[in-house]
Amino acid sequence: MNFQTSVELPVGLPSISHISPILLMGSCFAENMGTFLTEAKFQLDLNPFGILYNPLSISSALKEIITKKEYTEKDLFTYRGVWHSTMHHGSFSATIPEVTLQNINARLLQAHQTVPKLDWLMLTFGTAYVYEAKETGKVVSNCHKLPENDFNRRLLSVDEIVDEYTSLITDMAACNATLKFLFTVSPIRHIRDGMHANQLSKSTLLLAIDRLQQLFPEQVFYFPSYEIVLDELRDYRFYADDMLHPSPLAVRYLWERFSETFFSAETKQVIREVEDIRRDLAHKPFHPESEAYQRFLGQIVLKIERLIRKYPYLDFQKETELCHTRLNP
């Protein structure tokens, strides 16, 4: 008996390997997949502006990355003693403007330098609703708890999103002709919008991505994370306590489905070997000074060295340093 409706995964998509540089941007799903990819030793840059939810904010951030915008104090505002950027997540904010600018510009420059080398740009849209500052008319990425009446809230149209990304994809292709775009829609529901409004928002995002796939069939791809959570994991046991965010088990399941879609057998084997090393390093010995544990650490170092000889682009510097620290306390 079959107790699940399976979502058909896309086939024939280009594979993603450890040698493929990746930039991930967008909402919490981008953070979730980015964490798994980082732990598996993929080369990536994750959310250089922090978490972003709507398509226009993601596009604006990418344009600033391409042009290597340098933020100055006039791009910031202060509220309740903290300096913020409306384009950035609160993790970039600080009580001193110079610190906020340092946080922003260092990450922006790092992302700018990766664009010509990127193989994949993975973008996760969370909502089609945007907040526009009444004073400037500009869409903000983060309101930073400013009064709600400082903003106008509206739903983007499919055409708006398609026009914006048609321009963006064309501009980015001029910087990197082989760049591939992978779009996903976050499975997290925005309850504040109301359930019906949330569905309108997600539908707008899905229709816009579908249109972009039609316009750029060789460059634009889609992974059905939204559909997998809603159809394959149609049970509240796969949600966190707020009943909106996927649980850790659901996120792990999405990672497995993502792996099925994009990873070759060789890439999956590398991931297993990396996980084996991480698991060994997480082992807490009863007697760390014992000869047996010292041999155990030596075996980890040998595993790392063998893997690096075969795949020299893998970065195990932290793990190697940790082993040597434990070997020579």
Secondary structure, DSSP 8 states (H G I E B T S, - for coil): -----------S-----TTS-EEEEESHHHHHHHHHHHHTT--EEE-TT----SHHHHHHHHHHHHHT----GGG-EEETTEEE-TTS-GGG-BSSHHHHHHHHHHHHHHHHHHGGG-SEEEEEE--SEEEEETTT--EES--TT--GGGEEEEE--HHHHHHHHHHHHHHHHHH-TT-EEEEEE-----GGG-HHHHHHHHHHHHHHHHHHHHH-TTTEEE--HHHIIIIIT-SGGGB-TTSSSB-HHHHHHHHHHHHHHH--HHHHHHHHHHHHHHHHHH---S-TTSHHHHHHHHHHHHHHHHHHHH-TT---HHHHHHHHHHH--
